[in-house]
Amino acid sequence: MNKPLSPSRYAVMSTALLTALLATGCGSMSPRDENTAIGAGVGGVAGAVLTGGSTIGTVGGAVVGGVIGNAVDPKKK
């Protein structure tokens, strides 16, 4: 019989799924908007992993990742 998902695995899988769904709508987004969305997704997953699936850690990671993603200038090389 399958075991239920632990809260931390549930948070990571939910964040990853949400990021994948949001990424499909990036066709009309600006590069800065794309970086913000990607940063928020990666930050949310990282926050969930680092805090054991804590809601505050997941949301905090998403916020920090979004801010960092927004600050990245895609035109600089």
All heavy atoms as TSV, in Angstrom:
chain	resi	resn	atom	element	x	y	z
A	1	MET	N	N	0.828	-1.171	0.000
A	1	MET	CA	C	0.000	0.000	0.000
A	1	MET	C	C	0.886	1.252	0.000
A	1	MET	O	O	1.932	1.265	0.609
A	1	MET	CB	C	-0.884	-0.014	1.245
A	1	MET	CG	C	-2.086	0.875	1.069
A	1	MET	SD	S	-3.265	0.772	2.415
A	1	MET	CE	C	-4.038	-0.769	2.061
A	2	ASN	N	N	0.470	2.308	-0.654
A	2	ASN	CA	C	1.245	3.548	-0.735
A	2	ASN	C	C	1.184	4.312	0.570
A	2	ASN	O	O	0.136	4.415	1.196
A	2	ASN	CB	C	0.719	4.444	-1.857
A	2	ASN	CG	C	0.990	3.870	-3.227
A	2	ASN	OD1	O	1.903	3.075	-3.383
A	2	ASN	ND2	N	0.203	4.257	-4.199
A	3	LYS	N	N	2.322	4.859	0.968
A	3	LYS	CA	C	2.367	5.717	2.149
A	3	LYS	C	C	1.937	7.127	1.761
A	3	LYS	O	O	2.235	7.579	0.660
A	3	LYS	CB	C	3.793	5.792	2.700
A	3	LYS	CG	C	4.316	4.527	3.280
A	3	LYS	CD	C	5.662	4.821	3.907
A	3	LYS	CE	C	6.593	3.662	3.752
A	3	LYS	NZ	N	7.921	3.938	4.269
A	4	PRO	N	N	1.273	7.840	2.667
A	4	PRO	CA	C	0.946	9.237	2.358
A	4	PRO	C	C	2.215	10.082	2.315
A	4	PRO	O	O	3.217	9.754	2.949
A	4	PRO	CB	C	0.034	9.665	3.509
A	4	PRO	CG	C	0.272	8.679	4.590
A	4	PRO	CD	C	0.759	7.413	3.957
A	5	LEU	N	N	2.155	11.149	1.564
A	5	LEU	CA	C	3.303	12.046	1.447
A	5	LEU	C	C	3.532	12.781	2.753
A	5	LEU	O	O	2.588	13.214	3.411
A	5	LEU	CB	C	3.089	13.079	0.342
A	5	LEU	CG	C	3.126	12.577	-1.091
A	5	LEU	CD1	C	2.760	13.708	-2.039
A	5	LEU	CD2	C	4.477	12.033	-1.437
A	6	SER	N	N	4.793	12.927	3.122
A	6	SER	CA	C	5.109	13.743	4.294
A	6	SER	C	C	4.890	15.207	3.926
A	6	SER	O	O	4.905	15.567	2.749
A	6	SER	CB	C	6.556	13.518	4.716
A	6	SER	OG	O	7.443	14.020	3.741
A	7	PRO	N	N	4.667	16.062	4.923
A	7	PRO	CA	C	4.428	17.478	4.615
A	7	PRO	C	C	5.543	18.115	3.803
A	7	PRO	O	O	5.279	18.923	2.914
A	7	PRO	CB	C	4.302	18.127	5.988
A	7	PRO	CG	C	3.864	17.022	6.884
A	7	PRO	CD	C	4.512	15.776	6.335
A	8	SER	N	N	6.802	17.760	4.067
A	8	SER	CA	C	7.896	18.387	3.329
A	8	SER	C	C	7.908	17.931	1.871
A	8	SER	O	O	8.106	18.736	0.967
A	8	SER	CB	C	9.237	18.095	3.986
A	8	SER	OG	O	9.497	16.709	3.983
A	9	ARG	N	N	7.676	16.647	1.644
A	9	ARG	CA	C	7.642	16.166	0.255
A	9	ARG	C	C	6.439	16.732	-0.475
A	9	ARG	O	O	6.502	17.048	-1.651
A	9	ARG	CB	C	7.636	14.640	0.213
A	9	ARG	CG	C	8.986	14.060	0.619
A	9	ARG	CD	C	9.052	12.581	0.381
A	9	ARG	NE	N	8.750	12.203	-0.976
A	9	ARG	CZ	C	9.648	11.969	-1.928
A	9	ARG	NH1	N	10.919	12.099	-1.664
A	9	ARG	NH2	N	9.278	11.608	-3.130
A	10	TYR	N	N	5.328	16.875	0.222
A	10	TYR	CA	C	4.130	17.453	-0.377
A	10	TYR	C	C	4.391	18.901	-0.794
A	10	TYR	O	O	4.021	19.312	-1.880
A	10	TYR	CB	C	2.969	17.381	0.612
A	10	TYR	CG	C	1.683	17.948	0.076
A	10	TYR	CD1	C	0.922	17.236	-0.840
A	10	TYR	CD2	C	1.237	19.206	0.468
A	10	TYR	CE1	C	-0.250	17.751	-1.352
A	10	TYR	CE2	C	0.072	19.730	-0.035
A	10	TYR	CZ	C	-0.676	19.001	-0.940
A	10	TYR	OH	O	-1.827	19.520	-1.450
A	11	ALA	N	N	5.049	19.667	0.069
A	11	ALA	CA	C	5.344	21.072	-0.235
A	11	ALA	C	C	6.278	21.186	-1.436
A	11	ALA	O	O	6.063	22.018	-2.321
A	11	ALA	CB	C	5.955	21.763	0.976
A	12	VAL	N	N	7.295	20.352	-1.480
A	12	VAL	CA	C	8.253	20.394	-2.587
A	12	VAL	C	C	7.569	20.009	-3.894
A	12	VAL	O	O	7.715	20.691	-4.915
A	12	VAL	CB	C	9.462	19.465	-2.318
A	12	VAL	CG1	C	10.334	19.326	-3.546
A	12	VAL	CG2	C	10.280	19.995	-1.146
A	13	MET	N	N	6.785	18.941	-3.857
A	13	MET	CA	C	6.118	18.498	-5.078
A	13	MET	C	C	5.072	19.512	-5.538
A	13	MET	O	O	4.932	19.766	-6.735
A	13	MET	CB	C	5.490	17.128	-4.853
A	13	MET	CG	C	6.532	16.026	-4.714
A	13	MET	SD	S	5.825	14.409	-4.434
A	13	MET	CE	C	5.056	14.100	-6.007
A	14	SER	N	N	4.352	20.113	-4.604
A	14	SER	CA	C	3.349	21.117	-4.956
A	14	SER	C	C	3.999	22.339	-5.582
A	14	SER	O	O	3.512	22.873	-6.583
A	14	SER	CB	C	2.557	21.541	-3.719
A	14	SER	OG	O	1.849	20.455	-3.203
A	15	THR	N	N	5.106	22.796	-4.996
A	15	THR	CA	C	5.805	23.962	-5.521
A	15	THR	C	C	6.378	23.673	-6.901
A	15	THR	O	O	6.295	24.510	-7.805
A	15	THR	CB	C	6.915	24.403	-4.554
A	15	THR	OG1	O	6.347	24.609	-3.266
A	15	THR	CG2	C	7.590	25.662	-5.023
A	16	ALA	N	N	6.940	22.490	-7.083
A	16	ALA	CA	C	7.498	22.118	-8.382
A	16	ALA	C	C	6.398	22.054	-9.442
A	16	ALA	O	O	6.577	22.533	-10.574
A	16	ALA	CB	C	8.225	20.783	-8.288
A	17	LEU	N	N	5.250	21.487	-9.093
A	17	LEU	CA	C	4.138	21.406	-10.037
A	17	LEU	C	C	3.612	22.795	-10.385
A	17	LEU	O	O	3.361	23.100	-11.552
A	17	LEU	CB	C	3.017	20.551	-9.454
A	17	LEU	CG	C	1.777	20.390	-10.320
A	17	LEU	CD1	C	2.120	19.713	-11.641
A	17	LEU	CD2	C	0.716	19.611	-9.578
A	18	LEU	N	N	3.475	23.643	-9.384
A	18	LEU	CA	C	3.000	25.002	-9.627
A	18	LEU	C	C	3.972	25.766	-10.520
A	18	LEU	O	O	3.556	26.477	-11.441
A	18	LEU	CB	C	2.808	25.743	-8.307
A	18	LEU	CG	C	2.300	27.173	-8.405
A	18	LEU	CD1	C	0.921	27.203	-9.049
A	18	LEU	CD2	C	2.237	27.795	-7.026
A	19	THR	N	N	5.255	25.599	-10.283
A	19	THR	CA	C	6.262	26.259	-11.112
A	19	THR	C	C	6.173	25.783	-12.560
A	19	THR	O	O	6.237	26.584	-13.492
A	19	THR	CB	C	7.676	25.991	-10.563
A	19	THR	OG1	O	7.733	26.470	-9.222
A	19	THR	CG2	C	8.739	26.674	-11.391
A	20	ALA	N	N	6.009	24.479	-12.739
A	20	ALA	CA	C	5.895	23.941	-14.097
A	20	ALA	C	C	4.654	24.477	-14.798
A	20	ALA	O	O	4.701	24.832	-15.982
A	20	ALA	CB	C	5.858	22.421	-14.051
A	21	LEU	N	N	3.545	24.562	-14.079
A	21	LEU	CA	C	2.325	25.086	-14.679
A	21	LEU	C	C	2.455	26.568	-15.036
A	21	LEU	O	O	1.997	27.003	-16.088
A	21	LEU	CB	C	1.137	24.888	-13.729
A	21	LEU	CG	C	0.660	23.448	-13.561
A	21	LEU	CD1	C	-0.405	23.371	-12.470
A	21	LEU	CD2	C	0.133	22.902	-14.863
A	22	LEU	N	N	3.076	27.331	-14.148
A	22	LEU	CA	C	3.242	28.753	-14.420
A	22	LEU	C	C	4.226	29.005	-15.555
A	22	LEU	O	O	4.081	29.963	-16.307
A	22	LEU	CB	C	3.707	29.489	-13.160
A	22	LEU	CG	C	2.676	29.590	-12.040
A	22	LEU	CD1	C	3.310	30.205	-10.797
A	22	LEU	CD2	C	1.476	30.394	-12.478
A	23	ALA	N	N	5.215	28.144	-15.693
A	23	ALA	CA	C	6.220	28.325	-16.738
A	23	ALA	C	C	5.631	28.142	-18.124
A	23	ALA	O	O	6.142	28.694	-19.104
A	23	ALA	CB	C	7.382	27.366	-16.529
A	24	THR	N	N	4.534	27.396	-18.234
A	24	THR	CA	C	3.936	27.187	-19.551
A	24	THR	C	C	3.297	28.461	-20.092
A	24	THR	O	O	3.106	28.594	-21.287
A	24	THR	CB	C	2.871	26.072	-19.516
A	24	THR	OG1	O	1.847	26.451	-18.599
A	24	THR	CG2	C	3.484	24.755	-19.115
A	25	GLY	N	N	2.984	29.406	-19.223
A	25	GLY	CA	C	2.372	30.656	-19.657
A	25	GLY	C	C	3.358	31.775	-19.856
A	25	GLY	O	O	2.976	32.940	-19.903
A	26	CYS	N	N	4.625	31.467	-19.985
A	26	CYS	CA	C	5.663	32.497	-20.067
A	26	CYS	C	C	5.888	33.019	-21.481
A	26	CYS	O	O	6.784	33.827	-21.691
A	26	CYS	CB	C	6.989	31.960	-19.514
A	26	CYS	SG	S	6.988	31.743	-17.738
A	27	GLY	N	N	5.114	32.587	-22.441
A	27	GLY	CA	C	5.341	32.977	-23.825
A	27	GLY	C	C	5.255	34.472	-24.062
A	27	GLY	O	O	6.005	35.031	-24.852
A	28	SER	N	N	4.350	35.152	-23.382
A	28	SER	CA	C	4.178	36.582	-23.604
A	28	SER	C	C	4.804	37.426	-22.500
A	28	SER	O	O	4.583	38.630	-22.452
A	28	SER	CB	C	2.686	36.901	-23.702
A	28	SER	OG	O	2.053	36.597	-22.481
A	29	MET	N	N	5.579	36.803	-21.638
A	29	MET	CA	C	6.199	37.534	-20.537
A	29	MET	C	C	7.518	38.161	-20.987
A	29	MET	O	O	8.197	37.640	-21.860
A	29	MET	CB	C	6.473	36.588	-19.357
A	29	MET	CG	C	5.217	36.059	-18.712
A	29	MET	SD	S	5.560	34.809	-17.459
A	29	MET	CE	C	6.172	35.829	-16.143
A	30	SER	N	N	7.853	39.265	-20.331
A	30	SER	CA	C	9.153	39.878	-20.594
A	30	SER	C	C	10.238	39.025	-19.940
A	30	SER	O	O	9.950	38.232	-19.041
A	30	SER	CB	C	9.184	41.296	-20.015
A	30	SER	OG	O	9.230	41.243	-18.594
A	31	PRO	N	N	11.487	39.181	-20.356
A	31	PRO	CA	C	12.570	38.422	-19.726
A	31	PRO	C	C	12.650	38.662	-18.212
A	31	PRO	O	O	12.924	37.739	-17.453
A	31	PRO	CB	C	13.829	38.925	-20.441
A	31	PRO	CG	C	13.341	39.354	-21.782
A	31	PRO	CD	C	11.966	39.920	-21.535
A	32	ARG	N	N	12.399	39.890	-17.777
A	32	ARG	CA	C	12.438	40.181	-16.344
A	32	ARG	C	C	11.324	39.432	-15.608
A	32	ARG	O	O	11.525	38.892	-14.533
A	32	ARG	CB	C	12.331	41.675	-16.092
A	32	ARG	CG	C	12.211	41.966	-14.593
A	32	ARG	CD	C	12.646	43.325	-14.232
A	32	ARG	NE	N	14.105	43.305	-14.212
A	32	ARG	CZ	C	14.851	44.379	-14.243
A	32	ARG	NH1	N	14.316	45.555	-14.316
A	32	ARG	NH2	N	16.154	44.292	-14.213
A	33	ASP	N	N	10.121	39.387	-16.196
A	33	ASP	CA	C	9.014	38.653	-15.597
A	33	ASP	C	C	9.314	37.158	-15.528
A	33	ASP	O	O	9.000	36.493	-14.542
A	33	ASP	CB	C	7.718	38.876	-16.379
A	33	ASP	CG	C	7.184	40.287	-16.242
A	33	ASP	OD1	O	7.593	41.005	-15.299
A	33	ASP	OD2	O	6.361	40.687	-17.090
A	34	GLU	N	N	9.918	36.624	-16.583
A	34	GLU	CA	C	10.300	35.211	-16.589
A	34	GLU	C	C	11.305	34.922	-15.479
A	34	GLU	O	O	11.181	33.923	-14.771
A	34	GLU	CB	C	10.898	34.827	-17.935
A	34	GLU	CG	C	9.892	34.721	-19.048
A	34	GLU	CD	C	10.522	34.334	-20.368
A	34	GLU	OE1	O	11.659	33.815	-20.379
A	34	GLU	OE2	O	9.881	34.565	-21.399
A	35	ASN	N	N	12.314	35.793	-15.348
A	35	ASN	CA	C	13.317	35.598	-14.296
A	35	ASN	C	C	12.685	35.660	-12.912
A	35	ASN	O	O	13.063	34.906	-12.014
A	35	ASN	CB	C	14.425	36.644	-14.408
A	35	ASN	CG	C	15.322	36.405	-15.593
A	35	ASN	OD1	O	15.338	35.326	-16.163
A	35	ASN	ND2	N	16.059	37.424	-15.994
A	36	THR	N	N	11.712	36.550	-12.725
A	36	THR	CA	C	11.032	36.660	-11.447
A	36	THR	C	C	10.262	35.378	-11.140
A	36	THR	O	O	10.335	34.847	-10.028
A	36	THR	CB	C	10.069	37.863	-11.440
A	36	THR	OG1	O	10.822	39.041	-11.720
A	36	THR	CG2	C	9.368	38.011	-10.107
A	37	ALA	N	N	9.536	34.860	-12.125
A	37	ALA	CA	C	8.769	33.631	-11.926
A	37	ALA	C	C	9.667	32.434	-11.661
A	37	ALA	O	O	9.404	31.622	-10.761
A	37	ALA	CB	C	7.884	33.374	-13.144
A	38	ILE	N	N	10.738	32.325	-12.410
A	38	ILE	CA	C	11.672	31.215	-12.219
A	38	ILE	C	C	12.345	31.319	-10.855
A	38	ILE	O	O	12.466	30.332	-10.131
A	38	ILE	CB	C	12.719	31.182	-13.349
A	38	ILE	CG1	C	12.037	30.801	-14.658
A	38	ILE	CG2	C	13.851	30.217	-13.033
A	38	ILE	CD1	C	12.890	31.005	-15.892
A	39	GLY	N	N	12.757	32.522	-10.482
A	39	GLY	CA	C	13.375	32.723	-9.172
A	39	GLY	C	C	12.430	32.376	-8.032
A	39	GLY	O	O	12.829	31.756	-7.049
A	40	ALA	N	N	11.161	32.747	-8.176
A	40	ALA	CA	C	10.184	32.435	-7.137
A	40	ALA	C	C	9.978	30.925	-7.036
A	40	ALA	O	O	9.879	30.382	-5.923
A	40	ALA	CB	C	8.866	33.135	-7.430
A	41	GLY	N	N	9.913	30.250	-8.151
A	41	GLY	CA	C	9.743	28.797	-8.128
A	41	GLY	C	C	10.924	28.082	-7.500
A	41	GLY	O	O	10.762	27.216	-6.626
A	42	VAL	N	N	12.109	28.449	-7.933
A	42	VAL	CA	C	13.318	27.831	-7.389
A	42	VAL	C	C	13.472	28.172	-5.903
A	42	VAL	O	O	13.801	27.312	-5.083
A	42	VAL	CB	C	14.565	28.269	-8.190
A	42	VAL	CG1	C	15.849	27.831	-7.516
A	42	VAL	CG2	C	14.483	27.720	-9.601
A	43	GLY	N	N	13.206	29.420	-5.553
A	43	GLY	CA	C	13.300	29.826	-4.149
A	43	GLY	C	C	12.293	29.113	-3.275
A	43	GLY	O	O	12.596	28.737	-2.142
A	44	GLY	N	N	11.079	28.905	-3.794
A	44	GLY	CA	C	10.062	28.185	-3.036
A	44	GLY	C	C	10.458	26.747	-2.771
A	44	GLY	O	O	10.303	26.235	-1.658
A	45	VAL	N	N	10.981	26.075	-3.784
A	45	VAL	CA	C	11.436	24.693	-3.608
A	45	VAL	C	C	12.609	24.652	-2.631
A	45	VAL	O	O	12.650	23.821	-1.723
A	45	VAL	CB	C	11.821	24.059	-4.962
A	45	VAL	CG1	C	12.511	22.727	-4.764
A	45	VAL	CG2	C	10.591	23.898	-5.833
A	46	ALA	N	N	13.561	25.561	-2.798
A	46	ALA	CA	C	14.719	25.592	-1.891
A	46	ALA	C	C	14.282	25.882	-0.457
A	46	ALA	O	O	14.767	25.251	0.486
A	46	ALA	CB	C	15.724	26.643	-2.365
A	47	GLY	N	N	13.366	26.824	-0.288
A	47	GLY	CA	C	12.876	27.134	1.051
A	47	GLY	C	C	12.172	25.954	1.691
A	47	GLY	O	O	12.334	25.684	2.889
A	48	ALA	N	N	11.396	25.218	0.900
A	48	ALA	CA	C	10.709	24.033	1.420
A	48	ALA	C	C	11.700	22.955	1.832
A	48	ALA	O	O	11.558	22.338	2.890
A	48	ALA	CB	C	9.733	23.494	0.382
A	49	VAL	N	N	12.708	22.743	1.002
A	49	VAL	CA	C	13.705	21.715	1.304
A	49	VAL	C	C	14.518	22.090	2.535
A	49	VAL	O	O	14.739	21.271	3.429
A	49	VAL	CB	C	14.626	21.479	0.087
A	49	VAL	CG1	C	15.821	20.621	0.455
A	49	VAL	CG2	C	13.846	20.849	-1.054
A	50	LEU	N	N	14.948	23.333	2.609
A	50	LEU	CA	C	15.814	23.755	3.713
A	50	LEU	C	C	15.095	23.818	5.055
A	50	LEU	O	O	15.729	23.682	6.100
A	50	LEU	CB	C	16.440	25.118	3.403
A	50	LEU	CG	C	17.450	25.124	2.262
A	50	LEU	CD1	C	17.889	26.546	1.945
A	50	LEU	CD2	C	18.649	24.263	2.593
A	51	THR	N	N	13.783	24.020	5.035
A	51	THR	CA	C	13.042	24.139	6.298
A	51	THR	C	C	12.173	22.922	6.578
A	51	THR	O	O	11.334	22.949	7.468
A	51	THR	CB	C	12.155	25.395	6.301
A	51	THR	OG1	O	11.194	25.297	5.246
A	51	THR	CG2	C	12.983	26.656	6.153
A	52	GLY	N	N	12.354	21.854	5.829
A	52	GLY	CA	C	11.589	20.641	6.074
A	52	GLY	C	C	10.127	20.768	5.701
A	52	GLY	O	O	9.277	20.117	6.289
A	53	GLY	N	N	9.800	21.599	4.744
A	53	GLY	CA	C	8.429	21.749	4.280
A	53	GLY	C	C	7.631	22.792	5.018
A	53	GLY	O	O	6.417	22.868	4.863
A	54	SER	N	N	8.277	23.628	5.785
A	54	SER	CA	C	7.593	24.695	6.508
A	54	SER	C	C	6.937	25.655	5.527
A	54	SER	O	O	7.528	26.050	4.516
A	54	SER	CB	C	8.607	25.448	7.373
A	54	SER	OG	O	8.134	26.714	7.736
A	55	THR	N	N	5.706	26.027	5.821
A	55	THR	CA	C	4.996	26.974	4.953
A	55	THR	C	C	5.723	28.306	4.911
A	55	THR	O	O	5.879	28.911	3.848
A	55	THR	CB	C	3.554	27.177	5.459
A	55	THR	OG1	O	2.905	25.912	5.498
A	55	THR	CG2	C	2.782	28.120	4.560
A	56	ILE	N	N	6.155	28.777	6.058
A	56	ILE	CA	C	6.870	30.052	6.116
A	56	ILE	C	C	8.168	29.970	5.320
A	56	ILE	O	O	8.516	30.901	4.590
A	56	ILE	CB	C	7.136	30.463	7.581
A	56	ILE	CG1	C	5.807	30.770	8.266
A	56	ILE	CG2	C	8.076	31.655	7.662
A	56	ILE	CD1	C	5.920	31.027	9.750
A	57	GLY	N	N	8.883	28.858	5.418
A	57	GLY	CA	C	10.119	28.675	4.663
A	57	GLY	C	C	9.875	28.646	3.171
A	57	GLY	O	O	10.636	29.220	2.391
A	58	THR	N	N	8.786	27.976	2.758
A	58	THR	CA	C	8.456	27.890	1.340
A	58	THR	C	C	8.087	29.255	0.782
A	58	THR	O	O	8.599	29.675	-0.260
A	58	THR	CB	C	7.291	26.903	1.123
A	58	THR	OG1	O	7.653	25.628	1.672
A	58	THR	CG2	C	6.974	26.748	-0.354
A	59	VAL	N	N	7.217	29.963	1.486
A	59	VAL	CA	C	6.795	31.288	1.023
A	59	VAL	C	C	7.961	32.271	1.075
A	59	VAL	O	O	8.167	33.055	0.147
A	59	VAL	CB	C	5.598	31.800	1.856
A	59	VAL	CG1	C	5.266	33.239	1.525
A	59	VAL	CG2	C	4.381	30.907	1.633
A	60	GLY	N	N	8.725	32.215	2.158
A	60	GLY	CA	C	9.889	33.099	2.274
A	60	GLY	C	C	10.900	32.854	1.166
A	60	GLY	O	O	11.439	33.796	0.581
A	61	GLY	N	N	11.144	31.582	0.851
A	61	GLY	CA	C	12.057	31.250	-0.240
A	61	GLY	C	C	11.549	31.746	-1.576
A	61	GLY	O	O	12.319	32.235	-2.405
A	62	ALA	N	N	10.229	31.635	-1.784
A	62	ALA	CA	C	9.637	32.113	-3.035
A	62	ALA	C	C	9.771	33.630	-3.160
A	62	ALA	O	O	10.082	34.153	-4.232
A	62	ALA	CB	C	8.168	31.707	-3.123
A	63	VAL	N	N	9.565	34.336	-2.055
A	63	VAL	CA	C	9.689	35.801	-2.083
A	63	VAL	C	C	11.126	36.211	-2.380
A	63	VAL	O	O	11.387	37.049	-3.253
A	63	VAL	CB	C	9.192	36.419	-0.751
A	63	VAL	CG1	C	9.554	37.890	-0.662
A	63	VAL	CG2	C	7.697	36.222	-0.601
A	64	VAL	N	N	12.064	35.613	-1.648
A	64	VAL	CA	C	13.473	35.962	-1.852
A	64	VAL	C	C	13.912	35.595	-3.267
A	64	VAL	O	O	14.578	36.383	-3.947
A	64	VAL	CB	C	14.365	35.274	-0.796
A	64	VAL	CG1	C	15.833	35.432	-1.128
A	64	VAL	CG2	C	14.068	35.829	0.587
A	65	GLY	N	N	13.516	34.416	-3.740
A	65	GLY	CA	C	13.871	34.004	-5.104
A	65	GLY	C	C	13.278	34.925	-6.158
A	65	GLY	O	O	13.925	35.242	-7.149
A	66	GLY	N	N	12.031	35.360	-5.934
A	66	GLY	CA	C	11.399	36.286	-6.870
A	66	GLY	C	C	12.102	37.623	-6.932
A	66	GLY	O	O	12.291	38.199	-7.996
A	67	VAL	N	N	12.510	38.116	-5.772
A	67	VAL	CA	C	13.231	39.398	-5.721
A	67	VAL	C	C	14.578	39.278	-6.435
A	67	VAL	O	O	14.956	40.147	-7.228
A	67	VAL	CB	C	13.417	39.865	-4.261
A	67	VAL	CG1	C	14.380	41.034	-4.170
A	67	VAL	CG2	C	12.073	40.227	-3.649
A	68	ILE	N	N	15.275	38.180	-6.178
A	68	ILE	CA	C	16.569	37.983	-6.837
A	68	ILE	C	C	16.374	37.819	-8.341
A	68	ILE	O	O	17.112	38.391	-9.145
A	68	ILE	CB	C	17.315	36.777	-6.232
A	68	ILE	CG1	C	17.734	37.098	-4.805
A	68	ILE	CG2	C	18.516	36.396	-7.093
A	68	ILE	CD1	C	18.295	35.919	-4.040
A	69	GLY	N	N	15.367	37.040	-8.741
A	69	GLY	CA	C	15.092	36.856	-10.162
A	69	GLY	C	C	14.753	38.157	-10.860
A	69	GLY	O	O	15.133	38.396	-11.997
A	70	ASN	N	N	14.036	39.029	-10.164
A	70	ASN	CA	C	13.671	40.324	-10.721
A	70	ASN	C	C	14.898	41.214	-10.871
A	70	ASN	O	O	14.986	42.021	-11.798
A	70	ASN	CB	C	12.625	41.008	-9.843
A	70	ASN	CG	C	12.024	42.223	-10.489
A	70	ASN	OD1	O	12.609	42.837	-11.352
A	70	ASN	ND2	N	10.835	42.568	-10.049
A	71	ALA	N	N	15.863	41.074	-9.971
A	71	ALA	CA	C	17.049	41.924	-9.995
A	71	ALA	C	C	18.042	41.530	-11.073
A	71	ALA	O	O	18.887	42.336	-11.468
A	71	ALA	CB	C	17.746	41.893	-8.634
A	72	VAL	N	N	17.939	40.301	-11.574
A	72	VAL	CA	C	18.873	39.826	-12.603
A	72	VAL	C	C	18.559	40.555	-13.906
A	72	VAL	O	O	17.415	40.588	-14.351
A	72	VAL	CB	C	18.746	38.290	-12.783
A	72	VAL	CG1	C	19.556	37.828	-13.970
A	72	VAL	CG2	C	19.160	37.570	-11.527
A	73	ASP	N	N	19.578	41.129	-14.499
A	73	ASP	CA	C	19.407	41.839	-15.770
A	73	ASP	C	C	19.770	40.909	-16.913
A	73	ASP	O	O	20.941	40.588	-17.114
A	73	ASP	CB	C	20.290	43.083	-15.791
A	73	ASP	CG	C	20.030	43.974	-17.001
A	73	ASP	OD1	O	19.133	43.635	-17.797
A	73	ASP	OD2	O	20.709	44.990	-17.132
A	74	PRO	N	N	18.763	40.435	-17.672
A	74	PRO	CA	C	19.056	39.476	-18.749
A	74	PRO	C	C	19.879	40.066	-19.894
A	74	PRO	O	O	20.442	39.340	-20.672
A	74	PRO	CB	C	17.671	39.053	-19.240
A	74	PRO	CG	C	16.757	40.162	-18.835
A	74	PRO	CD	C	17.365	40.781	-17.600
A	75	LYS	N	N	19.974	41.389	-19.980
A	75	LYS	CA	C	20.718	42.006	-21.073
A	75	LYS	C	C	22.209	42.081	-20.778
A	75	LYS	O	O	23.005	42.247	-21.692
A	75	LYS	CB	C	20.162	43.402	-21.340
A	75	LYS	CG	C	18.756	43.358	-21.872
A	75	LYS	CD	C	18.182	44.727	-22.055
A	75	LYS	CE	C	16.726	44.580	-22.488
A	75	LYS	NZ	N	15.974	45.780	-22.269
A	76	LYS	N	N	22.598	41.994	-19.497
A	76	LYS	CA	C	24.023	42.033	-19.157
A	76	LYS	C	C	24.648	40.682	-19.466
A	76	LYS	O	O	24.124	39.651	-19.155
A	76	LYS	CB	C	24.208	42.309	-17.656
A	76	LYS	CG	C	24.190	43.740	-17.302
A	76	LYS	CD	C	24.591	43.902	-15.850
A	76	LYS	CE	C	24.723	45.342	-15.508
A	76	LYS	NZ	N	25.022	45.515	-14.099
A	77	LYS	N	N	25.809	40.730	-20.050
A	77	LYS	CA	C	26.521	39.474	-20.353
A	77	LYS	C	C	27.948	39.592	-19.925
A	77	LYS	O	O	28.589	40.543	-19.920
A	77	LYS	CB	C	26.436	39.162	-21.826
A	77	LYS	CG	C	25.018	38.917	-22.260
A	77	LYS	CD	C	24.876	37.561	-22.788
A	77	LYS	CE	C	23.401	37.358	-23.101
A	77	LYS	NZ	N	22.977	36.215	-23.554
